[in-house]
């Protein structure tokens, strides 16, 4: 297990001084209780966004108390839904539109953080989320945001995009703006203890996919490489510990940091075909995102590895994380990497075949058409089209051997 600091919280900036997109990230057990200290530098009237499940765990109440102790007026919205839609985001924004909030606080998983960002777009620019589908379409800067994730998975706390679903088509709209990046992110591993195992497993596999896809996508660069490598190592060395020892706070801290690094890697690069193929499973069949990515990732890795340059990148990740030895060939290192991913997926108890999630062969063609139209598909290191994606869907169940 890679060691992370557990000697109290510490702050750092994820991006290099030459990178204009900077963000303060503070890591440590109990750091969420300092929300008022950091929030006081951002504003005085805060919209706090969460969901009913996180609220029942008591996490937002502690954040609210900290903010209010710092003299910040708070307005709570706890109506976040899974896979937030334009209408659910509108409801959040309407709840405070006349109250003069000057900052946004997201407390929860990716859905809460995305809802907070989406409401921020509406509060500052009006309209609907379709108006901001793409990059930097908002004319006005967003309000400063404080992000406090309660899951180690989505990486939304380190990204300037809100993923919001269209109410009619259910297609995910990636709405990005440089000012949507949280100004401050507090990574408190104690908040992840309340997750059910199923949520912890699904978000963990999602974070693993973020690191692996951002590492090989066509937009990869030195900054994203650094985050992807660090994120992958932290995750691959600690997920198994978290799943088997849920009270291991050091491992939880490492996975939380790993997920944040993976999110930062996406922010500086992009994703690929595994996410493009996962989105139709969620939109059309209601498959939980982490489960969907867990299904598509091994098949996409195998497809990508046929390019020797991509295989070399995968092999490098395997070696630096300790999954493979320094003298292993690229081919051998990739095989070990793929086996490790399959091993973790089995331990996660997530579905291993399309049939397991109610997807029949007659539907795969439609999935392939939808996947080919996904933005992330255009950044896959090996080009994909509808025909290639159908072949990959057809290969998914060949990776379902649970004896790995």
Secondary structure, DSSP 8 states (H G I E B T S, - for coil): ------SS-EEEESS-TT-S---EEEESTTGGGGHHHHHTTT-SEEEEE--HHHHHHTHHHHHHHHHHHTT-EEEEE----SS-BHHHHHHHHHTTTTTT--EEEEEESHHHHHHHHHHHHHHHH-S-GGGG-EES--SS---EEEEEESSSS--GGG-SEEEEE-TTT--EEEEE-GGGS-SEEEE-GGGGGGS-HHHHHHHHHHHHHHHHHHHHSTT--HHHHHHHHHHHHHHHHHHHHHHH-TT-HHHHHHHHHHHHHHHHHHHHS---HHHHHHHHHHHHH---HHHHHHHHHHHHHHHHTTSHHHHHHHHHHHHHTTSS-TTS-HHHHHHHHHHHHHHHHHHHT---STGGGT--GGGHHHHHHHHHTSGGGGG-SS---HHHHHHHHHHGGGG--TT-
